[in-house]
Amino acid sequence: MFNLIQKWNFPSNNYGQILGIADSGVETFKGTPIKSLAREICQNSLDAALENGEPTRIEFKTFEIDPHKIPDLSNLEDAFKRALDFWSQQQSSKAKNFFKQALEVIRKPSITCLRISDFNTSGLVGSHEEYNSAWCNLTKSAGASDKFGSHGGSFGIGKFAPYACSALRTVFYSTSDKEGLCASQGVSRLTSFKNKKNEITQGTGYYGNDKNSPMYKQYSLDPAYSRNSNNSGTDIYITAFTGDKEWQQQMIASVIDGFLYAIFNGTLVVNIDGTIISKETLPNLMISHKEYFNEHADEYYQTLTDEKLSKTFTKELTDDPETTGKLTLKLMIMPSFSRRVAMIRQTGMKIKDKGNINALIPFAGTLFIEGDAINSYLRSLENPQHLEWEVERAENKSKANRLLKIVLRFIKTSLDEMKNDESEEALNPTVGEYLSANDFDKSPNQERTEALQDSIKDIKIHVNEIAPKPSATPTREPGKTLVEDEEGDIIITDFPGEGGNGSQGQGNHDGYGGGRNLSDGGGNVPVEHHKKLSAISATSIRNMVRNKATGEYTIVFTPCSSAMDVILEVYMSAESQNYEASILAASCSECPDLKFNKNRITNLVFTEKKALRLNIQLDYHDYCSLEVKAYGNQV
């Protein structure tokens, strides 16, 4: 039980910034709250795993309590009422609706809460430190991450994911760390409001001891749960959990999508409200939750388990002591597969789904990277959200680039070897499956049907010459509609010479798109075709905050090559993945015609080795780490 000294405290802002309801950290996770929660929690727990040969165990458990069981509920309720009154005067309907609903929730006879507990981990160390510790970074720091290993650090926003799942935006933390120290604290991320002293508050309140320090003991909001002090780990309690009726299925699929290998090799076991995700239960879960997978988990699992159709390749890396290790690749060819390889580091967490390996052979693969040296080196190349290896982060860029090329070459040569070992029949599936215009729009799990006919028909073959690639980037002509797809392609709807009549028909001579006469087009039926944009690498990228309160940043991008029609994508980094930044304004003196939408800035022009300076304003009012990607037509 807590004593009377412990209470909720919402510190004064000392006439400083006023925080509204649209907390940029919390809002980031509103679109995919369950998926984001699963990724952030599992990533944190795996990184904190104790190296004792036992699996890391994580438990997600819902429970019901009387709202009055929330510590010092009267003061928390008073904060909701004062915030409602404060924002009613400000005419903020979003804030008013939130606090009205929060007050309704705590007046119910019972509420649903979610407990998240991990076991066989180090716990949150540094609870007695005033700053710069895992405990402080998670509970109090703004613009700071409890992660390490990336050059320059990162301003993680993953800590906000639990608040996006709480109707009260109130979370309790409790830990017993590996050194035997215990701590607990409540955090409520609300808005600024006037307290009893008529002072405007900062918006974030803390439940604990004097000076907002934690209580140095364990705490459980779940009446049916308590942690043995000898079992180190962390407990997180999300009050008034907002998961819908399918949250368990969504979370199960998200955990398997991101951490399949860790589960398969027995280093991670997750319990989601009674459903156990482990190596033993994976076979049934792959069937029961197949419709929920979004990242090819079913294909990777089939590759890992089908010993007859899959093949294993290994490569030892011994040339450089800094990157010594072992690559273990499993490949499987199957007509419905999506041509991706899961790149997995030693903890068993998937870093990325690697594509652009082979456009014709339908396959899936898993690449497991073993060895402390190579994993340590690759971790130094990871972006803060652990979804990419970036050469720009390396001190020796040529070494990093060479290593990543060795890995990719190993995958490609292994696939070529496997292809040559297969029979011709196995590698020549129905032609229509690969030439259909809609093939790439289908999900990998979508069923395909074959139409078999008894009649024999003649097949006419037309051979079209491929027009030489233009030396300059084509201009955007009137009548063309440009749409970006998820892979960075541009789909152009124009008249490339298909379906014409007369002299503009299916020609095979000098016309750019067809026709028997010389022409630059041909045909009069518009069709869609893809034009590939190139990724533009940078010699340097600098992101600088100009005004934290208004979300103003400056991006200085120095490209390695010149390019036209450049698209710049801006992301905010969390602990285990990135999120699209919401751009409110963008300007560049050298590109006055730029446009922006969501997280993309378009109509930019790059000049090789010349820095381009852009000023942007984000819908995020705190420090954060920005990730930038650029695509364009190289010239």
ZAMARGU-4260 file (C-alpha; in steps of 0.2 Angstrom, whole numbers, plus 5000, padded with zeros to 4 digits):
<rodrens>
0) 5000/5000/5000 | 5005/5018/4997 | 5006/5030/5011 | 4999/5048/5012 | 5015/5056/5006
5) 5013/5049/4989 | 5002/5058/4978 | 4999/5065/4960 | 5009/5081/4956 | 5007/5091/4941
10) 5022/5104/4941 | 5020/5122/4936 | 5026/5127/4919 | 5033/5143/4927 | 5025/5154/4914
15) 5032/5143/4900 | 5025/5132/4887 | 5007/5127/4887 | 5004/5109/4881 | 4988/5105/4872
20) 4979/5088/4870 | 4987/5084/4853 | 5003/5077/4862 | 5014/5074/4847 | 5022/5059/4855
25) 5005/5050/4859 | 4997/5055/4842 | 5011/5047/4833 | 5005/5030/4838 | 4986/5033/4836
30) 4985/5025/4819 | 4992/5008/4824 | 4992/5008/4843 | 4992/4989/4845 | 5005/4985/4832
35) 5016/4999/4839 | 5014/4993/4857 | 5019/4975/4852 | 5035/4981/4843 | 5041/4993/4856
40) 5039/4982/4870 | 5046/4966/4863 | 5061/4976/4856 | 5065/4983/4873 | 5063/4967/4882
45) 5075/4957/4870 | 5088/4971/4871 | 5087/4969/4890 | 5088/4950/4890 | 5099/4941/4903
50) 5112/4930/4894 | 5108/4914/4904 | 5102/4903/4891 | 5084/4905/4896 | 5071/4913/4885
55) 5064/4931/4887 | 5046/4930/4893 | 5033/4944/4890 | 5016/4944/4896 | 5001/4955/4891
60) 4987/4952/4903 | 4970/4962/4904 | 4961/4964/4921 | 4946/4973/4928 | 4947/4985/4943
65) 4937/4998/4952 | 4943/5015/4946 | 4945/5019/4964 | 4960/5007/4965 | 4970/5019/4955
70) 4981/5028/4968 | 4976/5045/4973 | 4961/5045/4961 | 4953/5060/4969 | 4968/5071/4964
75) 4969/5063/4947 | 4950/5066/4944 | 4953/5084/4950 | 4966/5086/4936 | 4954/5080/4923
80) 4940/5092/4929 | 4952/5107/4930 | 4959/5103/4912 | 4941/5102/4906 | 4937/5119/4913
85) 4953/5126/4906 | 4951/5120/4888 | 4932/5124/4888 | 4937/5142/4889 | 4950/5139/4875
90) 4936/5132/4864 | 4946/5116/4860 | 4933/5103/4856 | 4946/5089/4855 | 4952/5092/4873
95) 4935/5094/4880 | 4929/5078/4872 | 4944/5069/4879 | 4942/5075/4897 | 4923/5072/4897
100) 4926/5054/4891 | 4940/5052/4904 | 4928/5058/4918 | 4915/5046/4912 | 4928/5032/4912
105) 4933/5034/4930 | 4915/5035/4936 | 4911/5018/4929 | 4910/5003/4942 | 4925/4995/4933
110) 4938/4998/4920 | 4949/4987/4909 | 4968/4988/4912 | 4983/4980/4903 | 4998/4973/4912
115) 5014/4971/4902 | 5027/4961/4911 | 5044/4954/4906 | 5054/4941/4914 | 5072/4936/4913
120) 5078/4953/4909 | 5088/4966/4917 | 5074/4977/4922 | 5075/4996/4922 | 5092/5000/4929
125) 5096/5017/4937 | 5080/5021/4946 | 5090/5030/4960 | 5099/5041/4947 | 5092/5059/4944
130) 5095/5058/4925 | 5103/5049/4911 | 5098/5031/4916 | 5086/5019/4908 | 5073/5022/4922
135) 5073/5041/4920 | 5074/5041/4901 | 5058/5031/4901 | 5048/5039/4914 | 5053/5058/4914
140) 5065/5062/4899 | 5058/5071/4884 | 5068/5070/4868 | 5079/5056/4875 | 5080/5038/4872
145) 5084/5023/4883 | 5093/5015/4868 | 5111/5015/4863 | 5122/5009/4849 | 5118/5022/4835
150) 5130/5035/4831 | 5125/5052/4839 | 5111/5044/4850 | 5093/5045/4846 | 5078/5054/4853
155) 5066/5040/4855 | 5047/5042/4855 | 5043/5024/4857 | 5040/5027/4876 | 5024/5035/4871
160) 5016/5020/4864 | 5007/5014/4880 | 4999/5031/4882 | 4991/5029/4865 | 4982/5014/4872
165) 4975/5022/4888 | 4959/5032/4888 | 4966/5041/4903 | 4984/5043/4896 | 4990/5036/4913
170) 5003/5023/4915 | 5011/5015/4930 | 5029/5008/4929 | 5037/4996/4942 | 5053/4987/4941
175) 5065/4975/4950 | 5082/4977/4941 | 5096/4965/4940 | 5105/4973/4955 | 5090/4970/4966
180) 5084/4988/4966 | 5065/4991/4965 | 5056/5007/4960 | 5038/5012/4954 | 5030/5027/4948
185) 5014/5033/4939 | 5014/5045/4924 | 4999/5054/4917 | 5002/5064/4901 | 4988/5076/4900
190) 4988/5094/4895 | 4992/5111/4904 | 4978/5117/4916 | 4977/5129/4931 | 4980/5120/4948
195) 4974/5125/4965 | 4987/5138/4966 | 4980/5146/4950 | 4997/5141/4941 | 4997/5134/4924
200) 5004/5116/4924 | 5016/5108/4912 | 5004/5095/4907 | 5013/5079/4913 | 5009/5073/4931
205) 5019/5061/4942 | 5013/5049/4956 | 5027/5046/4968 | 5037/5054/4982 | 5042/5072/4985
210) 5051/5081/4970 | 5042/5068/4958 | 5054/5055/4963 | 5049/5037/4962 | 5044/5025/4976
215) 5058/5013/4980 | 5047/4998/4980 | 5037/4987/4968 | 5019/4991/4964 | 5005/4981/4956
220) 4989/4988/4950 | 4984/4970/4945 | 4976/4963/4961 | 4980/4945/4955 | 4998/4948/4951
225) 5014/4951/4961 | 5033/4950/4956 | 5046/4940/4966 | 5060/4952/4970 | 5072/4940/4964
230) 5064/4939/4947 | 5071/4954/4938 | 5061/4963/4925 | 5048/4977/4922 | 5029/4979/4924
235) 5019/4992/4914 | 5001/4995/4919 | 4990/5004/4906 | 4975/5011/4914 | 4958/5011/4904
240) 4965/5000/4890 | 4957/5005/4874 | 4960/4989/4864 | 4946/4983/4853 | 4938/4966/4852
245) 4952/4960/4840 | 4967/4967/4849 | 4973/4950/4854 | 4974/4944/4836 | 4982/4960/4830
250) 4995/4959/4843 | 4999/4941/4841 | 5001/4944/4822 | 5012/4959/4825 | 5023/4949/4837
255) 5025/4935/4825 | 5029/4947/4810 | 5043/4956/4819 | 5050/4942/4830 | 5047/4926/4821
260) 5065/4920/4822 | 5067/4924/4841 | 5051/4913/4844 | 5056/4899/4832 | 5073/4897/4840
265) 5066/4898/4858 | 5073/4914/4864 | 5056/4923/4866 | 5040/4917/4873 | 5025/4929/4873
270) 5009/4927/4882 | 4994/4937/4876 | 4979/4936/4887 | 4982/4917/4888 | 4987/4914/4871
275) 5005/4907/4871 | 5017/4912/4857 | 5031/4899/4857 | 5041/4888/4846 | 5028/4874/4851
280) 5012/4884/4847 | 5019/4892/4831 | 5011/4879/4819 | 4994/4882/4825 | 4996/4901/4826
285) 5002/4902/4808 | 4986/4894/4802 | 4974/4903/4814 | 4981/4920/4812 | 4986/4920/4794
290) 4974/4933/4788 | 4982/4946/4801 | 5000/4944/4794 | 5006/4959/4785 | 5025/4956/4784
295) 5026/4939/4776 | 5028/4929/4792 | 5019/4914/4785 | 5031/4913/4770 | 5046/4914/4782
300) 5039/4901/4794 | 5036/4889/4779 | 5054/4892/4774 | 5061/4888/4791 | 5051/4872/4793
305) 5050/4864/4776 | 5066/4854/4776 | 5061/4846/4759 | 5058/4861/4749 | 5070/4874/4758
310) 5088/4874/4756 | 5101/4881/4769 | 5117/4891/4764 | 5131/4897/4775 | 5145/4909/4774
315) 5159/4912/4786 | 5166/4930/4787 | 5184/4930/4793 | 5193/4944/4783 | 5190/4958/4795
320) 5191/4955/4814 | 5178/4969/4816 | 5165/4960/4805 | 5169/4942/4809 | 5153/4931/4810
325) 5142/4918/4801 | 5128/4920/4789 | 5115/4907/4788 | 5102/4908/4774 | 5087/4897/4771
330) 5078/4899/4754 | 5062/4891/4747 | 5055/4893/4730 | 5036/4893/4729 | 5024/4902/4716
335) 5015/4912/4728 | 5030/4919/4738 | 5034/4938/4738 | 5053/4938/4734 | 5058/4944/4751
340) 5072/4939/4763 | 5070/4943/4782 | 5086/4950/4788 | 5088/4945/4806 | 5101/4950/4819
345) 5107/4939/4833 | 5093/4943/4846 | 5080/4935/4834 | 5072/4952/4829 | 5069/4955/4811
350) 5078/4971/4805 | 5070/4972/4787 | 5061/4963/4773 | 5075/4964/4759 | 5068/4965/4742
355) 5075/4969/4725 | 5084/4953/4724 | 5077/4944/4709 | 5061/4950/4700 | 5057/4933/4692
360) 5059/4919/4704 | 5046/4918/4717 | 5055/4914/4734 | 5056/4918/4752 | 5071/4918/4764
365) 5078/4921/4781 | 5095/4927/4784 | 5101/4924/4802 | 5117/4934/4806 | 5128/4926/4820
370) 5143/4932/4829 | 5146/4946/4842 | 5158/4956/4831 | 5147/4957/4815 | 5131/4960/4825
375) 5140/4974/4835 | 5146/4982/4819 | 5129/4981/4810 | 5120/4988/4826 | 5131/5003/4824
380) 5124/5005/4806 | 5106/5003/4812 | 5094/5018/4812 | 5086/5022/4828 | 5070/5012/4824
385) 5081/4997/4820 | 5073/4995/4802 | 5088/4998/4791 | 5107/4997/4790 | 5113/5014/4784
390) 5131/5016/4777 | 5131/5035/4782 | 5132/5030/4800 | 5148/5021/4798 | 5165/5029/4802
395) 5172/5020/4787 | 5159/5021/4774 | 5168/5010/4761 | 5170/4996/4774 | 5151/4997/4778
400) 5146/4997/4760 | 5158/4983/4756 | 5150/4972/4770 | 5132/4975/4764 | 5137/4971/4746
405) 5145/4955/4752 | 5129/4950/4761 | 5118/4954/4746 | 5129/4945/4734 | 5128/4930/4746
410) 5109/4930/4745 | 5109/4932/4726 | 5122/4918/4722 | 5113/4906/4734 | 5097/4909/4725
415) 5105/4907/4708 | 5113/4890/4714 | 5096/4885/4721 | 5087/4890/4705 | 5100/4879/4694
420) 5097/4864/4706 | 5078/4865/4703 | 5069/4857/4688 | 5064/4867/4674 | 5046/4863/4678
425) 5047/4870/4695 | 5054/4886/4689 | 5041/4889/4675 | 5024/4892/4683 | 5010/4899/4673
430) 5016/4914/4662 | 5000/4924/4667 | 5005/4924/4685 | 5021/4934/4681 | 5015/4945/4667
435) 4998/4950/4674 | 4997/4969/4675 | 4988/4967/4692 | 5000/4954/4699 | 5010/4966/4710
440) 4994/4973/4717 | 4989/4957/4725 | 4994/4953/4743 | 5006/4938/4745 | 4992/4928/4753
445) 4979/4931/4740 | 4973/4915/4731 | 4976/4914/4713 | 4965/4902/4701 | 4970/4894/4685
450) 4958/4892/4670 | 4961/4876/4661 | 4954/4872/4644 | 4954/4857/4633 | 4955/4866/4617
455) 4971/4870/4609 | 4974/4887/4602 | 4988/4895/4591 | 4999/4907/4601 | 5005/4922/4591
460) 5022/4930/4597 | 5026/4948/4594 | 5044/4954/4597 | 5046/4972/4601 | 5062/4981/4601
465) 5067/4990/4617 | 5069/5009/4614 | 5085/5016/4620 | 5085/5024/4637 | 5083/5043/4635
470) 5099/5052/4640 | 5089/5065/4650 | 5075/5064/4662 | 5058/5066/4653 | 5048/5081/4657
475) 5031/5079/4665 | 5019/5083/4651 | 5001/5088/4652 | 4989/5074/4654 | 5001/5063/4664
480) 4995/5057/4681 | 5009/5053/4694 | 5006/5042/4708 | 5019/5035/4720 | 5018/5017/4726
485) 5024/5010/4742 | 5041/5004/4734 | 5045/5021/4727 | 5040/5019/4709 | 5030/5031/4699
490) 5015/5025/4689 | 5013/5035/4673 | 4996/5035/4664 | 5000/5041/4646 | 5000/5035/4628
495) 5016/5024/4626 | 5009/5015/4610 | 4997/5001/4615 | 4981/4997/4607 | 4982/5009/4592
500) 4975/5006/4575 | 4982/5009/4557 | 5000/5015/4556 | 5000/5017/4575 | 4997/4999/4579
505) 5008/4985/4586 | 5024/4990/4576 | 5041/4985/4580 | 5052/4998/4573 | 5059/5015/4578
510) 5044/5022/4587 | 5047/5024/4605 | 5031/5015/4610 | 5026/5006/4594 | 5019/5010/4577
515) 5026/5007/4559 | 5031/5025/4557 | 5043/5036/4566 | 5035/5043/4581 | 5037/5047/4599
520) 5022/5038/4605 | 5009/5028/4596 | 4993/5020/4600 | 4978/5030/4607 | 4974/5019/4623
525) 4981/5026/4639 | 4990/5012/4649 | 4999/5012/4666 | 5017/5008/4667 | 5031/5010/4680
530) 5045/5021/4680 | 5058/5017/4693 | 5065/5031/4704 | 5083/5029/4711 | 5087/5031/4729
535) 5099/5046/4731 | 5112/5043/4744 | 5120/5058/4754 | 5138/5063/4758 | 5130/5070/4774
540) 5113/5074/4782 | 5111/5086/4796 | 5095/5089/4805 | 5094/5104/4817 | 5080/5110/4828
545) 5076/5129/4826 | 5061/5130/4838 | 5056/5115/4849 | 5040/5123/4854 | 5033/5126/4836
550) 5041/5110/4829 | 5053/5119/4817 | 5068/5110/4810 | 5081/5113/4797 | 5087/5098/4785
555) 5103/5100/4776 | 5105/5086/4763 | 5121/5085/4753 | 5117/5073/4739 | 5130/5061/4731
560) 5123/5064/4713 | 5112/5076/4704 | 5094/5072/4702 | 5078/5080/4695 | 5060/5077/4702
565) 5067/5073/4719 | 5055/5066/4733 | 5061/5069/4751 | 5053/5058/4764 | 5054/5063/4782
570) 5052/5051/4797 | 5052/5052/4816 | 5062/5039/4824 | 5056/5028/4838 | 5065/5014/4847
575) 5061/5000/4835 | 5053/5008/4820 | 5050/5025/4812 | 5034/5034/4809 | 5029/5047/4795
580) 5032/5064/4801 | 5017/5076/4798 | 5024/5091/4789 | 5014/5107/4792 | 5025/5119/4782
585) 5041/5117/4771 | 5052/5130/4761 | 5068/5130/4752 | 5076/5146/4744 | 5083/5135/4729
590) 5067/5126/4726 | 5053/5139/4727 | 5040/5127/4718 | 5042/5113/4731 | 5026/5105/4737
595) 5023/5094/4752 | 5010/5081/4758 | 5010/5071/4774 | 5029/5067/4776 | 5034/5070/4758
600) 5042/5085/4750 | 5042/5085/4731 | 5048/5096/4716 | 5066/5096/4723 | 5081/5097/4712
605) 5098/5090/4718 | 5115/5096/4713 | 5130/5084/4716 | 5139/5088/4732 | 5130/5104/4734
610) 5120/5105/4751 | 5102/5109/4749 | 5094/5117/4765 | 5076/5115/4769 | 5066/5123/4783
615) 5051/5112/4789 | 5038/5113/4803 | 5032/5097/4810 | 5016/5093/4820 | 5027/5088/4834
620) 5032/5099/4848 | 5048/5092/4856 | 5065/5086/4851 | 5065/5071/4840 | 5077/5061/4828
625) 5073/5064/4810 | 5076/5050/4797 | 5077/5057/4779 | 5076/5047/4762 | 5077/5054/4745
630) 5072/5047/4728 | 5073/5055/4711 | 5079/5054/4692 | 5098/5054/4692 | 5105/5066/4679
</rodrens>
